[in-house]
Amino acid sequence: MGLKEKRILWKQYSKMADLPIIARRKFFNNCFDGALTSAGIVSGFFVLFLINPTFITTSIILITGFATALAIGVSGLWGAFLSEDAERKKKFKI
């Protein structure tokens, strides 16, 4: 199966599953979660900076930021999958 056929199938599956609506809803929910998490990280680093300014380095901040972004991404995708799977099962059960 070529790339063109796969793209056509993906569009058909996307339309059947209302994927754009689901993706948009989950994207904005996860953006809000990410904003709150980022605010918590910045607040925590600020408190650490007030306690000991030499402890905080750029690499610590960047590594923490990337690790947090990865964790939020995995959590958001997994949560979206589980909730949408449950909704679909409920829809077809009734």
Distance bins in CASP14 RR format, pairs under 12 A and 6 or more apart:
PFRMAT RR
TARGET T0000
AUTHOR 0000-0000-0000
RMODE 2
METHOD distances of the structure
MODEL  1
1 7 0 0 0 0 0 1 0 0 0 0 0
1 8 0 0 0 0 1 0 0 0 0 0 0
1 9 0 0 0 0 1 0 0 0 0 0 0
1 10 0 0 0 0 0 1 0 0 0 0 0
2 8 0 0 0 0 1 0 0 0 0 0 0
2 9 0 0 0 0 0 1 0 0 0 0 0
2 10 0 0 0 0 0 1 0 0 0 0 0
3 9 0 0 0 0 0 1 0 0 0 0 0
3 10 0 0 0 0 0 1 0 0 0 0 0
4 10 0 0 0 0 0 1 0 0 0 0 0
4 11 0 0 0 0 0 1 0 0 0 0 0
5 11 0 0 0 0 0 1 0 0 0 0 0
5 12 0 0 0 0 0 1 0 0 0 0 0
6 12 0 0 0 0 0 1 0 0 0 0 0
6 13 0 0 0 0 0 1 0 0 0 0 0
7 13 0 0 0 0 0 1 0 0 0 0 0
7 14 0 0 0 0 0 1 0 0 0 0 0
8 14 0 0 0 0 0 1 0 0 0 0 0
8 15 0 0 0 0 0 1 0 0 0 0 0
9 15 0 0 0 0 0 1 0 0 0 0 0
9 16 0 0 0 0 0 1 0 0 0 0 0
10 16 0 0 0 0 0 1 0 0 0 0 0
10 17 0 0 0 0 0 1 0 0 0 0 0
10 19 0 0 0 0 1 0 0 0 0 0 0
11 17 0 0 0 0 0 1 0 0 0 0 0
11 19 0 0 0 0 1 0 0 0 0 0 0
11 20 0 0 0 0 0 1 0 0 0 0 0
12 19 0 0 0 0 0 1 0 0 0 0 0
13 19 1 0 0 1 0 0 0 0 0 0 0
13 20 0 0 0 0 0 1 0 0 0 0 0
14 20 1 0 0 1 0 0 0 0 0 0 0
14 21 0 0 0 0 0 1 0 0 0 0 0
14 22 0 0 0 0 1 0 0 0 0 0 0
14 23 0 0 0 0 1 0 0 0 0 0 0
15 21 0 0 0 0 0 1 0 0 0 0 0
16 22 0 0 0 0 0 1 0 0 0 0 0
16 88 0 0 0 0 0 1 0 0 0 0 0
17 23 0 0 0 0 1 0 0 0 0 0 0
17 84 0 0 0 0 1 0 0 0 0 0 0
17 85 0 0 0 0 0 1 0 0 0 0 0
17 87 0 0 0 0 0 1 0 0 0 0 0
17 88 0 0 0 0 1 0 0 0 0 0 0
17 91 0 0 0 0 0 1 0 0 0 0 0
18 24 0 0 0 0 0 1 0 0 0 0 0
18 25 0 0 0 0 0 1 0 0 0 0 0
18 84 0 0 0 0 1 0 0 0 0 0 0
18 87 0 0 0 0 0 1 0 0 0 0 0
18 88 0 0 0 0 0 1 0 0 0 0 0
18 91 0 0 0 0 0 1 0 0 0 0 0
19 25 0 0 0 0 0 1 0 0 0 0 0
19 26 0 0 0 0 0 1 0 0 0 0 0
19 27 0 0 0 0 0 1 0 0 0 0 0
19 80 0 0 0 0 0 1 0 0 0 0 0
19 84 0 0 0 0 1 0 0 0 0 0 0
20 26 0 0 0 0 0 1 0 0 0 0 0
20 27 0 0 0 0 0 1 0 0 0 0 0
21 27 0 0 0 0 0 1 0 0 0 0 0
21 28 0 0 0 0 0 1 0 0 0 0 0
21 84 0 0 0 0 0 1 0 0 0 0 0
21 87 0 0 0 0 0 1 0 0 0 0 0
22 28 0 0 0 0 0 1 0 0 0 0 0
22 29 0 0 0 0 0 1 0 0 0 0 0
22 77 0 0 0 0 0 1 0 0 0 0 0
22 79 0 0 0 0 0 1 0 0 0 0 0
22 80 1 0 0 1 0 0 0 0 0 0 0
22 81 0 0 0 0 0 1 0 0 0 0 0
22 83 0 0 0 0 1 0 0 0 0 0 0
22 84 1 0 1 0 0 0 0 0 0 0 0
22 85 0 0 0 0 0 1 0 0 0 0 0
22 87 0 0 0 0 1 0 0 0 0 0 0
22 88 0 0 0 0 0 1 0 0 0 0 0
23 29 0 0 0 0 0 1 0 0 0 0 0
23 30 0 0 0 0 0 1 0 0 0 0 0
23 76 0 0 0 0 0 1 0 0 0 0 0
23 77 0 0 0 0 0 1 0 0 0 0 0
23 80 0 0 0 0 1 0 0 0 0 0 0
23 81 0 0 0 0 0 1 0 0 0 0 0
23 84 0 0 0 0 0 1 0 0 0 0 0
24 30 0 0 0 0 0 1 0 0 0 0 0
24 31 0 0 0 0 0 1 0 0 0 0 0
24 80 0 0 0 0 0 1 0 0 0 0 0
25 31 0 0 0 0 0 1 0 0 0 0 0
25 32 0 0 0 0 0 1 0 0 0 0 0
25 76 0 0 0 0 0 1 0 0 0 0 0
25 80 0 0 0 0 1 0 0 0 0 0 0
25 83 0 0 0 0 0 1 0 0 0 0 0
25 84 0 0 0 0 1 0 0 0 0 0 0
25 87 0 0 0 0 0 1 0 0 0 0 0
26 32 0 0 0 0 0 1 0 0 0 0 0
26 33 0 0 0 0 0 1 0 0 0 0 0
26 73 0 0 0 0 0 1 0 0 0 0 0
26 75 0 0 0 0 0 1 0 0 0 0 0
26 76 1 0 0 1 0 0 0 0 0 0 0
26 77 0 0 0 0 1 0 0 0 0 0 0
26 78 0 0 0 0 0 1 0 0 0 0 0
26 79 0 0 0 0 1 0 0 0 0 0 0
26 80 1 0 1 0 0 0 0 0 0 0 0
26 81 0 0 0 0 1 0 0 0 0 0 0
26 82 0 0 0 0 0 1 0 0 0 0 0
26 83 0 0 0 0 1 0 0 0 0 0 0
26 84 0 0 0 0 1 0 0 0 0 0 0
27 33 0 0 0 0 0 1 0 0 0 0 0
27 34 0 0 0 0 0 1 0 0 0 0 0
27 72 0 0 0 0 0 1 0 0 0 0 0
27 73 0 0 0 0 0 1 0 0 0 0 0
27 76 0 0 0 0 1 0 0 0 0 0 0
27 77 0 0 0 0 0 1 0 0 0 0 0
27 80 0 0 0 0 1 0 0 0 0 0 0
28 34 0 0 0 0 0 1 0 0 0 0 0
28 35 0 0 0 0 0 1 0 0 0 0 0
28 76 0 0 0 0 0 1 0 0 0 0 0
28 80 0 0 0 0 0 1 0 0 0 0 0
29 35 0 0 0 0 0 1 0 0 0 0 0
29 36 0 0 0 0 0 1 0 0 0 0 0
29 72 0 0 0 0 0 1 0 0 0 0 0
29 73 0 0 0 0 0 1 0 0 0 0 0
29 75 0 0 0 0 0 1 0 0 0 0 0
29 76 1 0 0 1 0 0 0 0 0 0 0
29 77 0 0 0 0 0 1 0 0 0 0 0
29 79 0 0 0 0 1 0 0 0 0 0 0
29 80 0 0 0 0 1 0 0 0 0 0 0
29 83 0 0 0 0 1 0 0 0 0 0 0
30 36 0 0 0 0 0 1 0 0 0 0 0
30 37 0 0 0 0 0 1 0 0 0 0 0
30 69 0 0 0 0 0 1 0 0 0 0 0
30 71 0 0 0 0 0 1 0 0 0 0 0
30 72 1 0 0 1 0 0 0 0 0 0 0
30 73 1 0 0 1 0 0 0 0 0 0 0
30 74 0 0 0 0 0 1 0 0 0 0 0
30 75 0 0 0 0 1 0 0 0 0 0 0
30 76 1 0 1 0 0 0 0 0 0 0 0
30 77 0 0 0 0 1 0 0 0 0 0 0
30 78 0 0 0 0 0 1 0 0 0 0 0
30 79 0 0 0 0 1 0 0 0 0 0 0
30 80 1 0 0 1 0 0 0 0 0 0 0
31 37 0 0 0 0 0 1 0 0 0 0 0
31 38 0 0 0 0 0 1 0 0 0 0 0
31 69 0 0 0 0 0 1 0 0 0 0 0
31 72 0 0 0 0 1 0 0 0 0 0 0
31 73 0 0 0 0 0 1 0 0 0 0 0
31 76 0 0 0 0 0 1 0 0 0 0 0
32 38 0 0 0 0 0 1 0 0 0 0 0
32 39 0 0 0 0 0 1 0 0 0 0 0
32 72 0 0 0 0 0 1 0 0 0 0 0
32 76 0 0 0 0 0 1 0 0 0 0 0
33 39 0 0 0 0 0 1 0 0 0 0 0
33 40 0 0 0 0 0 1 0 0 0 0 0
33 68 0 0 0 0 0 1 0 0 0 0 0
33 69 0 0 0 0 0 1 0 0 0 0 0
33 71 0 0 0 0 0 1 0 0 0 0 0
33 72 1 0 0 1 0 0 0 0 0 0 0
33 73 0 0 0 0 1 0 0 0 0 0 0
33 75 1 0 0 1 0 0 0 0 0 0 0
33 76 1 0 0 1 0 0 0 0 0 0 0
33 79 0 0 0 0 0 1 0 0 0 0 0
33 80 0 0 0 0 0 1 0 0 0 0 0
34 40 0 0 0 0 1 0 0 0 0 0 0
34 41 0 0 0 0 1 0 0 0 0 0 0
34 42 0 0 0 0 0 1 0 0 0 0 0
34 65 0 0 0 0 0 1 0 0 0 0 0
34 68 0 0 0 0 1 0 0 0 0 0 0
34 69 0 0 0 0 1 0 0 0 0 0 0
34 70 0 0 0 0 0 1 0 0 0 0 0
34 71 0 0 0 0 0 1 0 0 0 0 0
34 72 1 0 1 0 0 0 0 0 0 0 0
34 73 0 0 0 0 1 0 0 0 0 0 0
34 75 0 0 0 0 1 0 0 0 0 0 0
34 76 0 0 0 0 1 0 0 0 0 0 0
35 41 0 0 0 0 0 1 0 0 0 0 0
35 42 0 0 0 0 0 1 0 0 0 0 0
35 68 0 0 0 0 0 1 0 0 0 0 0
35 69 0 0 0 0 0 1 0 0 0 0 0
35 72 0 0 0 0 0 1 0 0 0 0 0
36 42 0 0 0 0 0 1 0 0 0 0 0
36 43 0 0 0 0 0 1 0 0 0 0 0
36 68 0 0 0 0 0 1 0 0 0 0 0
36 72 0 0 0 0 1 0 0 0 0 0 0
37 43 0 0 0 0 0 1 0 0 0 0 0
37 44 0 0 0 0 0 1 0 0 0 0 0
37 64 0 0 0 0 0 1 0 0 0 0 0
37 65 0 0 0 0 1 0 0 0 0 0 0
37 67 0 0 0 0 0 1 0 0 0 0 0
37 68 1 0 1 0 0 0 0 0 0 0 0
37 69 0 0 0 0 1 0 0 0 0 0 0
37 70 0 0 0 0 0 1 0 0 0 0 0
37 71 0 0 0 0 1 0 0 0 0 0 0
37 72 1 0 0 1 0 0 0 0 0 0 0
37 73 0 0 0 0 0 1 0 0 0 0 0
37 75 0 0 0 0 1 0 0 0 0 0 0
37 76 0 0 0 0 0 1 0 0 0 0 0
38 44 0 0 0 0 0 1 0 0 0 0 0
38 45 0 0 0 0 0 1 0 0 0 0 0
38 61 0 0 0 0 0 1 0 0 0 0 0
38 64 0 0 0 0 0 1 0 0 0 0 0
38 65 1 0 0 1 0 0 0 0 0 0 0
38 68 1 0 0 1 0 0 0 0 0 0 0
38 69 0 0 0 0 1 0 0 0 0 0 0
38 72 0 0 0 0 1 0 0 0 0 0 0
39 45 0 0 0 0 0 1 0 0 0 0 0
39 46 0 0 0 0 0 1 0 0 0 0 0
39 68 0 0 0 0 0 1 0 0 0 0 0
40 46 0 0 0 0 1 0 0 0 0 0 0
40 47 0 0 0 0 1 0 0 0 0 0 0
40 48 0 0 0 0 0 1 0 0 0 0 0
40 64 0 0 0 0 0 1 0 0 0 0 0
40 65 0 0 0 0 0 1 0 0 0 0 0
40 68 0 0 0 0 1 0 0 0 0 0 0
41 47 0 0 0 0 0 1 0 0 0 0 0
41 48 0 0 0 0 0 1 0 0 0 0 0
41 56 0 0 0 0 0 1 0 0 0 0 0
41 60 0 0 0 0 0 1 0 0 0 0 0
41 61 0 0 0 0 1 0 0 0 0 0 0
41 62 0 0 0 0 0 1 0 0 0 0 0
41 63 0 0 0 0 0 1 0 0 0 0 0
41 64 1 0 0 1 0 0 0 0 0 0 0
41 65 1 0 0 1 0 0 0 0 0 0 0
41 66 0 0 0 0 0 1 0 0 0 0 0
41 67 0 0 0 0 0 1 0 0 0 0 0
41 68 1 0 0 1 0 0 0 0 0 0 0
41 69 0 0 0 0 0 1 0 0 0 0 0
41 71 0 0 0 0 0 1 0 0 0 0 0
41 72 0 0 0 0 0 1 0 0 0 0 0
42 48 0 0 0 0 0 1 0 0 0 0 0
42 49 0 0 0 0 0 1 0 0 0 0 0
42 56 0 0 0 0 0 1 0 0 0 0 0
42 61 0 0 0 0 1 0 0 0 0 0 0
42 64 0 0 0 0 0 1 0 0 0 0 0
42 65 0 0 0 0 0 1 0 0 0 0 0
42 68 0 0 0 0 0 1 0 0 0 0 0
43 49 0 0 0 0 0 1 0 0 0 0 0
43 50 0 0 0 0 0 1 0 0 0 0 0
44 50 0 0 0 0 1 0 0 0 0 0 0
44 51 0 0 0 0 0 1 0 0 0 0 0
44 55 0 0 0 0 0 1 0 0 0 0 0
44 56 0 0 0 0 1 0 0 0 0 0 0
44 60 0 0 0 0 0 1 0 0 0 0 0
44 61 0 0 0 0 0 1 0 0 0 0 0
44 64 0 0 0 0 1 0 0 0 0 0 0
45 51 0 0 0 0 0 1 0 0 0 0 0
45 52 0 0 0 0 0 1 0 0 0 0 0
45 53 0 0 0 0 0 1 0 0 0 0 0
45 55 0 0 0 0 1 0 0 0 0 0 0
45 56 1 0 0 1 0 0 0 0 0 0 0
45 57 0 0 0 0 0 1 0 0 0 0 0
45 58 0 0 0 0 0 1 0 0 0 0 0
45 60 0 0 0 0 1 0 0 0 0 0 0
45 61 1 0 0 1 0 0 0 0 0 0 0
45 62 0 0 0 0 0 1 0 0 0 0 0
45 64 1 0 0 1 0 0 0 0 0 0 0
45 65 0 0 0 0 0 1 0 0 0 0 0
45 68 0 0 0 0 0 1 0 0 0 0 0
46 53 0 0 0 0 0 1 0 0 0 0 0
46 56 0 0 0 0 1 0 0 0 0 0 0
46 61 0 0 0 0 0 1 0 0 0 0 0
47 53 0 0 0 0 0 1 0 0 0 0 0
47 55 0 0 0 0 0 1 0 0 0 0 0
47 56 0 0 0 0 0 1 0 0 0 0 0
48 54 0 0 0 0 0 1 0 0 0 0 0
48 55 1 0 0 1 0 0 0 0 0 0 0
48 56 1 0 1 0 0 0 0 0 0 0 0
48 57 0 0 0 0 0 1 0 0 0 0 0
48 60 0 0 0 0 1 0 0 0 0 0 0
48 61 0 0 0 0 0 1 0 0 0 0 0
48 64 0 0 0 0 0 1 0 0 0 0 0
49 55 1 0 0 1 0 0 0 0 0 0 0
49 56 1 0 1 0 0 0 0 0 0 0 0
49 57 0 0 0 0 0 1 0 0 0 0 0
49 60 0 0 0 0 0 1 0 0 0 0 0
49 61 0 0 0 0 0 1 0 0 0 0 0
50 56 0 0 0 0 0 1 0 0 0 0 0
54 60 0 0 0 0 0 1 0 0 0 0 0
55 61 0 0 0 0 0 1 0 0 0 0 0
56 62 0 0 0 0 0 1 0 0 0 0 0
56 64 0 0 0 0 0 1 0 0 0 0 0
57 63 0 0 0 0 1 0 0 0 0 0 0
57 64 0 0 0 0 0 1 0 0 0 0 0
58 64 0 0 0 0 0 1 0 0 0 0 0
58 65 0 0 0 0 0 1 0 0 0 0 0
59 65 0 0 0 0 0 1 0 0 0 0 0
59 66 0 0 0 0 0 1 0 0 0 0 0
60 66 0 0 0 0 0 1 0 0 0 0 0
60 67 0 0 0 0 0 1 0 0 0 0 0
61 67 0 0 0 0 0 1 0 0 0 0 0
61 68 0 0 0 0 0 1 0 0 0 0 0
62 68 0 0 0 0 0 1 0 0 0 0 0
62 69 0 0 0 0 0 1 0 0 0 0 0
63 69 0 0 0 0 0 1 0 0 0 0 0
63 70 0 0 0 0 0 1 0 0 0 0 0
64 70 0 0 0 0 0 1 0 0 0 0 0
64 71 0 0 0 0 0 1 0 0 0 0 0
65 71 0 0 0 0 1 0 0 0 0 0 0
65 72 0 0 0 0 1 0 0 0 0 0 0
66 72 0 0 0 0 0 1 0 0 0 0 0
66 73 0 0 0 0 0 1 0 0 0 0 0
67 73 0 0 0 0 0 1 0 0 0 0 0
67 74 0 0 0 0 0 1 0 0 0 0 0
68 74 0 0 0 0 0 1 0 0 0 0 0
68 75 0 0 0 0 0 1 0 0 0 0 0
69 75 0 0 0 0 0 1 0 0 0 0 0
69 76 0 0 0 0 0 1 0 0 0 0 0
70 76 0 0 0 0 0 1 0 0 0 0 0
70 77 0 0 0 0 0 1 0 0 0 0 0
71 77 0 0 0 0 0 1 0 0 0 0 0
71 78 0 0 0 0 0 1 0 0 0 0 0
72 78 0 0 0 0 0 1 0 0 0 0 0
72 79 0 0 0 0 0 1 0 0 0 0 0
73 79 0 0 0 0 1 0 0 0 0 0 0
73 80 0 0 0 0 1 0 0 0 0 0 0
73 81 0 0 0 0 0 1 0 0 0 0 0
74 80 0 0 0 0 0 1 0 0 0 0 0
74 81 0 0 0 0 0 1 0 0 0 0 0
75 81 0 0 0 0 0 1 0 0 0 0 0
75 82 0 0 0 0 0 1 0 0 0 0 0
76 82 0 0 0 0 1 0 0 0 0 0 0
76 83 0 0 0 0 1 0 0 0 0 0 0
76 84 0 0 0 0 0 1 0 0 0 0 0
77 83 0 0 0 0 0 1 0 0 0 0 0
77 84 0 0 0 0 0 1 0 0 0 0 0
78 84 0 0 0 0 0 1 0 0 0 0 0
78 85 0 0 0 0 0 1 0 0 0 0 0
79 85 0 0 0 0 1 0 0 0 0 0 0
79 86 0 0 0 0 1 0 0 0 0 0 0
79 87 0 0 0 0 0 1 0 0 0 0 0
80 86 0 0 0 0 0 1 0 0 0 0 0
80 87 0 0 0 0 0 1 0 0 0 0 0
81 87 0 0 0 0 0 1 0 0 0 0 0
81 88 0 0 0 0 0 1 0 0 0 0 0
82 88 0 0 0 0 0 1 0 0 0 0 0
82 89 0 0 0 0 0 1 0 0 0 0 0
83 89 0 0 0 0 0 1 0 0 0 0 0
83 90 0 0 0 0 0 1 0 0 0 0 0
84 90 0 0 0 0 0 1 0 0 0 0 0
84 91 0 0 0 0 0 1 0 0 0 0 0
85 91 0 0 0 0 0 1 0 0 0 0 0
85 92 0 0 0 0 0 1 0 0 0 0 0
86 92 0 0 0 0 0 1 0 0 0 0 0
86 93 0 0 0 0 0 1 0 0 0 0 0
87 93 0 0 0 0 0 1 0 0 0 0 0
87 94 0 0 0 0 0 1 0 0 0 0 0
88 94 0 0 0 0 0 1 0 0 0 0 0
END
